[in-house]
């Protein structure tokens, strides 16, 4: 197949492109800076099957140029936090609309959307609500779509891996501990102190996610399906942070995980944003809210349709921090 890929030089997108090329597919990659993309894929298998389509952003024109001549489209564009002109409503909602329209115009029926496990029209965070709105745009497109909802994605080159390594070395705020967000044990969203509980997460390795995307393109059974994409092992955030610390070269072994009540963290982030200092914190209000939620799911349908179970988080985590 010839597969059009957006977000091709991002963390997930890079691995999707490499996975497709390694298995003989041709890839048309939408990129902002061709020189960056050339460096990112210079050692990729079947590099001659990669075509770069340059554009500053996704528009009607660039979407049309990207999917023209393709058999399928994979949208890997996403952000966890709004900054520097990057907005949820455009990247998570408008981009799928533009790509779907371009696919319809060029008779490209197959479409894969990378969404998020927390996608929810009633989510506390705009990230969650915008991801769900993007899914709706795909669902009503009339295309042969498949949607993936990954949990935290770990692997080489991921932003999270770099952040974990910096925390473990005491090189990034809060410098003296590795932070995560807690929630009240009674489920209340309240600033009133009470018993807290640690969220549980099942991270997925980026190689497993990329493999599933590739397999979906050749499997008609996946058309019209939404897949939870999580790892095979669920752990608490403190346990994952300790594993990351122990695997990070140059880490300070005295640094420990430290829980921050999510409501208080979200309020602090909103206040900082109001005064124009939001970027001074390594999180925003939405990230605090989402970080306190469990991020696990059943893999029953995933295994049945793709024939494999994503691996444990540990290997992907070690890969993520090793070179960070």
C-alpha positions as CSV (number, residue, x, y, z in Angstrom):
1,X,0.0,0.0,0.0
2,X,0.9,3.7,-0.3
3,X,0.1,5.2,3.1
4,X,-0.2,9.0,3.8
5,X,1.0,9.8,7.3
6,X,0.6,13.1,9.3
7,X,2.7,13.9,12.3
8,X,5.4,11.8,10.6
9,X,8.3,13.4,12.5
10,X,6.6,13.2,15.9
11,X,7.2,10.5,18.4
12,X,4.5,8.1,17.4
13,X,4.5,9.1,13.7
14,X,8.2,8.4,13.3
15,X,7.7,4.8,14.5
16,X,4.6,4.3,12.4
17,X,6.5,5.5,9.3
18,X,9.5,3.1,10.1
19,X,7.1,0.2,10.7
20,X,5.3,0.7,7.4
21,X,8.5,1.1,5.4
22,X,10.1,-2.0,7.1
23,X,7.2,-4.1,5.9
24,X,7.3,-2.9,2.3
25,X,4.7,-0.1,2.2
26,X,5.3,3.2,0.5
27,X,4.8,6.2,2.7
28,X,3.9,9.8,1.9
29,X,4.8,11.8,5.0
30,X,3.6,15.3,5.7
31,X,6.5,17.3,7.2
32,X,7.2,20.9,8.1
33,X,11.0,20.7,7.6
34,X,12.2,18.2,5.0
35,X,15.8,18.4,6.2
36,X,14.6,17.3,9.7
37,X,12.6,14.5,8.2
38,X,15.5,13.3,6.1
39,X,17.7,13.0,9.2
40,X,15.0,11.3,11.1
41,X,14.6,8.6,8.5
42,X,18.1,8.4,7.0
43,X,18.6,4.9,8.4
44,X,15.1,3.6,7.9
45,X,14.5,0.4,6.0
46,X,13.3,0.9,2.3
47,X,14.1,4.6,2.6
48,X,13.5,4.9,-1.2
49,X,9.8,4.2,-0.6
50,X,9.4,7.4,1.5
51,X,8.1,10.6,-0.1
52,X,8.2,13.9,1.8
53,X,5.3,16.3,1.3
54,X,6.3,19.7,2.7
55,X,3.7,22.0,4.4
56,X,3.8,24.4,7.4
57,X,0.5,23.0,8.6
58,X,-2.5,20.8,7.6
59,X,-4.8,22.7,5.2
60,X,-7.1,21.9,2.4
61,X,-4.2,22.2,0.0
62,X,-1.6,20.2,1.9
63,X,-4.1,17.5,2.9
64,X,-5.0,17.1,-0.7
65,X,-1.4,17.0,-1.9
66,X,-0.6,14.4,0.9
67,X,-3.3,11.9,0.2
68,X,-3.3,12.1,-3.6
69,X,-2.2,8.7,-5.0
70,X,-2.4,7.1,-1.5
71,X,-4.4,4.0,-0.6
72,X,-4.7,4.9,3.1
73,X,-4.1,7.7,5.6
74,X,-2.8,7.5,9.2
75,X,-3.2,10.6,11.4
76,X,-0.7,10.7,14.2
77,X,-1.0,14.4,15.0
78,X,-1.6,15.3,18.6
79,X,-0.5,17.5,21.5
80,X,-0.8,17.0,25.2
81,X,-0.7,20.8,26.0
82,X,-1.5,24.0,24.2
83,X,1.4,26.3,23.6
84,X,3.2,28.4,21.0
85,X,0.1,28.7,18.8
86,X,-0.8,25.0,18.9
87,X,-4.4,24.6,19.7
88,X,-6.5,21.5,20.6
89,X,-9.5,22.6,18.5
90,X,-7.4,22.8,15.3
91,X,-5.0,19.9,15.8
92,X,-7.4,17.4,17.3
93,X,-10.6,18.3,15.6
94,X,-10.0,20.4,12.4
95,X,-7.1,18.3,11.2
96,X,-9.2,15.1,11.1
97,X,-11.9,17.0,9.3
98,X,-9.5,18.3,6.7
99,X,-7.9,14.9,6.2
100,X,-11.2,13.1,5.9
101,X,-12.4,15.5,3.3
102,X,-9.2,15.1,1.3
103,X,-9.5,11.3,1.5
104,X,-13.1,11.5,0.2
105,X,-12.0,13.8,-2.7
106,X,-9.2,11.4,-3.8
107,X,-11.1,8.1,-3.2
108,X,-8.8,7.1,-0.3
109,X,-11.2,5.0,1.7
110,X,-8.9,3.7,4.5
111,X,-8.2,5.9,7.4
112,X,-6.6,5.3,10.8
113,X,-6.8,7.9,13.7
114,X,-4.5,7.9,16.7
115,X,-6.8,9.2,19.5
116,X,-6.3,8.8,23.3
117,X,-7.6,6.4,26.0
118,X,-9.1,9.3,27.9
119,X,-11.2,10.6,24.9
120,X,-14.5,11.7,26.5
121,X,-17.1,14.3,25.5
122,X,-17.5,15.0,29.3
123,X,-13.8,14.9,30.2
124,X,-12.5,17.3,32.7
125,X,-9.7,18.3,30.4
126,X,-10.0,20.0,27.0
127,X,-7.5,17.5,25.7
128,X,-10.0,14.7,26.4
129,X,-13.0,16.6,24.9
130,X,-11.1,17.6,21.7
131,X,-9.8,14.1,21.2
132,X,-13.4,12.8,21.3
133,X,-14.6,15.5,18.9
134,X,-11.8,14.4,16.5
135,X,-13.1,10.9,16.7
136,X,-16.6,12.1,15.9
137,X,-15.3,13.8,12.8
138,X,-13.7,10.5,11.6
139,X,-16.8,8.5,12.5
140,X,-19.1,10.6,10.3
141,X,-16.7,10.8,7.4
142,X,-18.0,7.7,5.7
143,X,-14.5,6.3,5.3
144,X,-13.4,2.9,6.3
145,X,-11.9,4.1,9.6
146,X,-10.2,2.6,12.6
147,X,-9.5,4.5,15.8
148,X,-6.8,3.7,18.4
149,X,-7.0,4.9,21.9
150,X,-3.5,4.5,23.4
151,X,-2.6,4.9,27.1
152,X,0.7,6.6,27.8
153,X,3.1,5.6,24.9
154,X,6.7,4.9,25.8
155,X,9.8,4.3,23.7
156,X,12.9,5.7,22.2
157,X,12.6,9.4,21.4
158,X,9.5,10.1,23.4
159,X,9.1,13.3,25.3
160,X,7.9,11.5,28.4
161,X,11.1,9.4,28.5
162,X,13.2,12.5,28.4
163,X,11.2,14.1,31.2
164,X,11.4,11.0,33.4
165,X,15.2,10.9,32.9
166,X,15.5,14.6,33.9
167,X,13.4,14.1,37.0
168,X,15.5,11.0,38.0
169,X,18.7,13.0,37.7
170,X,17.3,16.0,39.5
171,X,17.8,18.2,36.4
172,X,14.2,19.4,35.9
173,X,11.6,20.9,38.3
174,X,10.6,20.0,40.9
175,X,14.3,18.8,41.1
176,X,14.0,17.0,44.5
177,X,11.3,14.3,43.7
178,X,9.6,12.7,40.8
179,X,6.0,14.1,40.6
180,X,2.7,12.4,39.9
181,X,-0.9,13.4,40.5
182,X,-3.1,11.8,43.2
183,X,-6.9,11.8,43.6
184,X,-9.1,11.6,46.6
185,X,-10.0,8.0,47.5
186,X,-13.7,8.9,47.7
187,X,-13.7,10.2,44.1
188,X,-14.5,13.8,45.0
189,X,-12.8,16.6,43.1
190,X,-12.1,18.8,46.1
191,X,-9.4,21.0,47.6
192,X,-10.3,19.7,51.0
193,X,-7.6,17.4,52.3
194,X,-8.6,13.7,52.5
195,X,-7.3,10.2,51.9
196,X,-5.7,9.9,48.5
197,X,-5.1,7.1,46.1
198,X,-2.4,6.6,43.4
199,X,-3.6,6.2,39.8
200,X,-2.9,3.0,37.9
201,X,-1.5,3.1,34.4
202,X,-0.8,0.5,31.6
203,X,1.7,2.2,29.3
204,X,2.1,0.8,25.8
205,X,5.4,0.5,23.9
206,X,5.5,2.7,20.7
207,X,6.7,-0.3,18.7
208,X,3.6,-2.3,19.7
209,X,1.3,0.6,18.8
210,X,3.0,1.1,15.4
211,X,2.7,-2.6,14.7
212,X,-1.0,-2.5,15.4
213,X,-1.5,0.4,13.1
214,X,0.2,-1.5,10.3
215,X,-1.8,-4.6,10.9
216,X,-5.0,-2.6,10.9
217,X,-4.4,-1.4,7.4
218,X,-4.5,-4.9,6.1
219,X,-7.3,-6.3,8.2
220,X,-10.9,-5.5,7.1
221,X,-12.1,-6.8,10.5
222,X,-10.7,-3.5,12.1
223,X,-12.9,-1.2,9.9
224,X,-15.3,0.7,12.1
225,X,-13.7,-0.4,15.3
226,X,-12.2,1.5,18.3
227,X,-9.3,-0.1,20.1
228,X,-7.9,0.5,23.5
229,X,-4.2,0.3,23.1
230,X,-2.5,-0.4,26.5
231,X,0.4,-2.5,27.7
232,X,-0.1,-6.0,29.2
233,X,0.9,-4.8,32.7
234,X,-0.8,-2.2,34.9
235,X,1.3,-0.4,37.6
236,X,0.9,2.5,39.9
237,X,2.5,5.7,39.0
238,X,5.0,5.6,41.9
239,X,6.1,2.1,40.8
240,X,6.6,3.2,37.2
241,X,8.6,6.3,38.4
242,X,10.9,4.1,40.5
243,X,11.5,1.8,37.6
244,X,12.3,4.8,35.4
245,X,14.7,6.1,38.0
246,X,16.5,2.8,38.4
247,X,16.9,2.5,34.6
248,X,18.1,6.0,34.0
249,X,21.9,6.5,33.6
250,X,23.2,9.0,36.1
251,X,20.0,9.0,38.2
252,X,20.1,10.1,41.8
253,X,18.9,7.0,43.7
254,X,17.8,9.1,46.6
255,X,15.1,10.8,44.5
256,X,11.7,9.3,45.2
257,X,8.2,9.7,43.7
258,X,6.0,12.3,45.3
259,X,2.3,12.6,44.9
260,X,0.6,16.0,44.3
261,X,-3.2,16.3,44.8
262,X,-4.6,16.9,41.4
263,X,-7.2,19.5,42.3
264,X,-4.6,21.7,44.0
265,X,-2.2,21.2,41.1
266,X,-4.9,22.1,38.5
267,X,-5.8,25.2,40.5
268,X,-2.2,26.3,40.6
269,X,-1.8,25.8,36.9
270,X,-5.0,27.9,36.1
271,X,-3.7,30.7,38.3
272,X,-0.3,30.6,36.6
273,X,-1.9,30.7,33.2
274,X,-4.2,33.6,34.2
275,X,-1.1,35.7,35.1
276,X,0.7,34.7,31.8
277,X,3.1,32.3,33.6
278,X,1.6,29.0,32.7
279,X,4.7,27.8,30.8
280,X,6.7,28.0,34.0
281,X,5.0,24.8,35.2
282,X,5.7,21.4,33.5
283,X,2.0,20.8,33.4
284,X,-1.3,22.5,32.8
285,X,-4.7,22.1,34.6
286,X,-5.8,19.4,32.1
287,X,-2.7,17.4,32.6
288,X,-3.1,17.4,36.3
289,X,-6.7,16.2,36.0
290,X,-5.9,13.5,33.5
291,X,-2.8,12.4,35.4
292,X,-4.9,11.5,38.5
293,X,-7.2,9.1,36.5
294,X,-6.5,5.5,35.9
295,X,-5.3,4.7,32.4
296,X,-6.0,1.0,31.9
297,X,-8.3,-1.0,29.7
298,X,-9.2,-4.5,28.5
299,X,-7.1,-5.9,25.6
300,X,-9.6,-8.7,24.7
301,X,-10.7,-7.1,21.4
302,X,-7.2,-5.9,20.6
303,X,-5.7,-9.4,21.0
304,X,-8.5,-11.0,19.0
305,X,-8.2,-8.8,16.0
306,X,-4.4,-8.2,15.9
307,X,-3.2,-11.6,17.2
308,X,-0.7,-10.3,19.8
309,X,-0.7,-8.7,23.2
310,X,1.4,-5.6,23.7
311,X,4.4,-6.2,26.0
312,X,5.0,-5.1,29.5
313,X,5.8,-1.4,30.1
314,X,9.3,-2.1,31.5
315,X,11.1,-2.7,28.2
316,X,9.6,0.3,26.5
317,X,10.4,2.4,29.6
318,X,14.0,1.4,29.8
319,X,14.3,2.2,26.1
320,X,12.7,5.6,26.7
321,X,15.1,6.7,29.4
322,X,18.3,5.0,28.2
323,X,19.2,7.6,25.6
324,X,17.5,10.6,27.2
